[in-house]
């Protein structure tokens, strides 16, 4: 009976056959992967499906009582097929049963249901549609208000940020999709609503908020925004004492307070907010973070601590404090404490009241003069003088030598000259293009108080130091 479903049982002398389950006859099969079933035959080891499409007949033998349209060579969406089936028992193919007609449905792709009605994690999150096996392209249609835009892709996914004109945050979009197959675009599938995330914000990492920085040069980091393409960072820095607002734009997620115009002030609290640039637009600032710069405390540079000076006239340098107008050097030897104030970050021991002695160790502390106030003294450092005599020949005591302190430098540098000659010292400074940017003639006793480099741009400089027949060529770097 071609109109009923039957299960056949092998019996001697009977002619066995099968047919498609009646629910498939005259139906539209939803997918090329749909399993099209035949009625089972007891004892059958396999089933041969005879599939006719136009003038073409193909035979498909499966161990299971079903086949799928994608097993048919040259299948295409919308094709009509006539199918009958014969059971195979003991290696013998029995008669074909009643035939059925069926059609492969023409699919309309749709957005994945798991994304419909959701808010994307990122504006760059990919939106996927169902995969159409023979499709060579997909066209996504996006509607917001009265604006309709489309984008064609070779894959079954796209990003809203790829749309011409971009998209906005916290906005709902209606998305549907069409596929290109069989030489034509299909109808659009059902639309679904997808919402972009809230406007992303970032801020300075919480670990430094409310703290006093160890240095005005401490690097401050903004929090990361995973999945967001950021073109730049804008740091808004407010001096809470003066309410002055500074802005620093950067391509990186970190900066330091010395990047604000004029540099940071010591012992000052700054309120910092961060905004990011996305798709050419600066987003809103995140929450503020307060940090405080340290007191302007300085000390003798580490490279001189615990050393014996090459000459009693060798300058002793302190770490430079940006904005300091002077430095007080407190020198202790035994029960004697003497102080000398300089307008540069260096001095020479013989300039102390009462001079300095050879073969002697001195303990030195330094305090910066900042905002007109003497700041706290930093940690003590010991330096020693050698046994050289000023009356001895320079050539027998110490070779002429010169050094730059500090190097690299931030604002200014000084020169340390090892010499016992009283002759005038000439200093010439050239940039890397060979242009002379500075020239000085200074007495040997005053060379330690010379400050250079304050008005130099950042870069590398060649310094030629000459005294009599002696010349030393140095190189210094300004950050």
Secondary structure, DSSP 8 states (H G I E B T S, - for coil): -TTS---B---TT----B-B-GGGTT-EES-TT--EEB--BTT-SEEEEEEEETTEEEEEEESSSEE-GGGSTT--TT-EEEEEEEEEETTEE------EEEEE------B-TTTTT-B-SSTT-EEEB---TT-SEEEEEEEETTEEEEEEESSSEEEGGGSTT---SS-EEEEEEEEEETTEE------EEEE------B-B-GGGTTSB-S-TT--EEB---TT----EEEEEEEETTT--EEEEEESSSEE-GGGSTT---TT-EEEEEEEEEETTEE------EEEE----B--B-TTTTT-B-SSTT--EEB---TT--EEEEEEEETTEEEEEEESSSEE-GGGSTT---SS-EEEEEEEEEETTEE------EEEE--S--TTS-HHHH---EEEEESSSBSS-BEEEEE----S-EEEEEEETTS-EEEEEEE-TTTGGG--B-TT--SEEEEEEEEETTEEEEEEEEE-
